[in-house]
Amino acid sequence: MHELSIAAAILDRVAAEAARHAGARFTKVGVRVGELSGIDPEALSFGFQALVMESEWERLALEIEYCPRVQRCRQCAHEFPSPNCETVCPKCSAQDTVSVAGEELDIAYIEVEDE
């Protein structure tokens, strides 16, 4: 379950920010997880909750934004969702498309409250 190590890395990043902002209360961390990232959002959430339970981060919430796969046609530049791994452009029928979204695994934000 590599999601647990990803959850630990997220907490490490929050801890690094906490060290830079003494006295601030960290309330939420938001991450973007792409459809093609190989990350199971439920497993990531479960791993995160297991790590923060009964720790100094127990009140830190994890918010996951799921990013679906999006393709871009190299011929006509049309961008289209690809929920069934369909890569043929629906506008011009070209088969030469590239993935432009869905591979994300990013910390999008960290919410902080000043004391």
FIDO-558564 format. One record per residue (C-alpha): residue number from 1; residue in one letter; y, z, x. Coordinates in steps of 0.001 Angstrom, whole numbers, plus 500000, padded with zeros to 6 digits. Last residue first. Layout:
FIDO-558564
  rofi  vovo      c2      c3      c1
   NUM     a       Y       Z       X
...
END
This chain:
FIDO-558564
  rofi  vovo      c2      c3      c1
   115     e  531798  516942  496380
   114     d  532066  513189  496691
   113     e  529565  511194  494665
   112     v  527657  508351  496318
   111     e  525844  505337  494938
   110     i  523941  503216  497459
   109     y  523941  499474  496964
   108     a  521959  496248  497210
   107     i  519250  497402  499596
   106     d  517434  494159  500149
   105     l  514011  492601  499668
   104     e  514742  489137  498374
   103     e  512252  486241  498417
   102     g  512920  485142  494840
   101     a  515904  482908  495284
   100     v  516692  479592  496971
    99     s  513169  478074  497081
    98     v  513279  474423  498091
    97     t  512642  471243  496155
    96     d  511318  467809  497095
    95     q  509240  466873  494046
    94     a  511970  464902  492323
    93     s  511684  464731  488531
    92     c  515464  464215  488078
    91     k  516441  467149  485829
    90     p  513217  469161  485574
    89     c  512893  469202  489382
    88     v  509230  469597  490343
    87     t  508540  473012  491880
    86     e  506659  474751  489103
    85     c  505451  478116  490408
    84     n  504962  479276  486804
    83     p  508291  481107  486488
    82     s  510270  478519  488472
    81     p  513880  478886  487433
    80     f  516112  475882  488092
    79     e  518823  474811  490498
    78     h  519950  471170  490430
    77     a  521046  469888  493858
    76     c  520268  466248  492871
    75     q  517901  465208  495691
    74     r  517170  468478  497475
    73     c  516302  470110  494164
    72     r  516900  473841  494223
    71     q  514225  476346  493164
    70     v  514638  479828  491689
    69     r  511999  482587  491804
    68     p  512824  485701  489829
    67     c  514815  488617  491267
    66     y  513735  492065  490013
    65     e  516489  494644  490368
    64     i  515019  498029  491233
    63     e  516928  501265  490710
    62     l  515776  504256  492728
    61     a  517209  507646  491796
    60     l  518030  510390  494299
    59     r  517627  513797  492665
    58     e  514565  514721  494743
    57     w  516252  513643  497992
    56     e  516235  517132  499602
    55     s  512505  517137  498983
    54     e  510219  518371  496203
    53     m  509397  514808  495140
    52     v  511370  512287  497199
    51     l  508341  510669  498836
    50     a  506145  510497  495730
    49     q  509012  509055  493688
    48     f  509549  506316  496284
    47     g  505856  505468  496335
    46     f  505756  505163  492546
    45     s  508885  502994  492485
    44     l  507498  500731  495190
    43     a  504150  500516  493370
    42     e  505943  499549  490161
    41     p  508073  496949  491955
    40     d  505010  495310  493555
    39     i  506308  493694  496728
    38     g  504961  490329  497891
    37     s  508497  489059  498342
    36     l  507966  485960  496157
    35     e  509189  487571  492923
    34     g  512126  489043  494758
    33     v  512965  492733  494982
    32     r  516610  493775  495014
    31     v  517244  497432  495750
    30     g  519568  500019  494269
    29     v  519945  503523  495651
    28     k  521181  506323  493442
    27     t  522715  509780  493601
    26     f  523832  510474  497157
    25     r  526048  513543  497304
    24     a  528754  513356  499978
    23     g  529488  516353  502191
    22     a  528894  514535  505461
    21     h  529242  510768  505176
    20     r  527776  509228  508360
    19     a  524660  511425  508248
    18     a  524224  510503  504593
    17     e  524292  506814  505540
    16     a  521433  507360  507993
    15     a  519545  509363  505346
    14     v  519965  506487  502873
    13     r  518556  504072  505461
    12     d  515604  506360  506166
    11     l  514988  506668  502420
    10     i  514791  502881  502118
     9     a  512426  502775  505112
     8     a  510183  505365  503438
     7     a  510106  503269  500249
     6     i  509128  500252  502362
     5     s  506364  502293  503994
     4     l  505099  503285  500536
     3     e  505292  499671  499325
     2     h  502876  498729  502117
     1     m  500000  500000  500000
END
